[in-house]
Amino acid sequence: MANKIRKFFADIALEAKRIAWPKRRNLVESTLVVIVFIVILAVVILACDKAIELFLDLVLGKGN
């Protein structure tokens, strides 16, 4: 049992050495793309929320 566990962790270490890690520049660029996308999505959701709120205020006669 202990040999299987030892082999399992040795295999994990071997696989970790094969990983092709991204270069710092690629990582920074990808991170910026994700952050920009999240900000744009947040603005779109906010605009939709405000449009729905305005529509409901007009329909239900609130805000006067």
Steps between C-alpha positions, in 0.01 A plus 500: 500500500778746593682419174189586299467833680870576447472413129187713470679809635810424290278489190346833600846656531598359160185640335555839666840521330334451160264795541562778249463807721407826325753779472448798729396726209233252384371465855476878546326544163249225576432646842439844352262355240302330775487815714389716205235244407367494858481881511318514165260226611434684827418821310264312265323333792471834680353663189249216459406522867445875480298465178275237660467716812400802287252291301340363817481848652320624190261202488424497871485881528767532766756776526254788466 
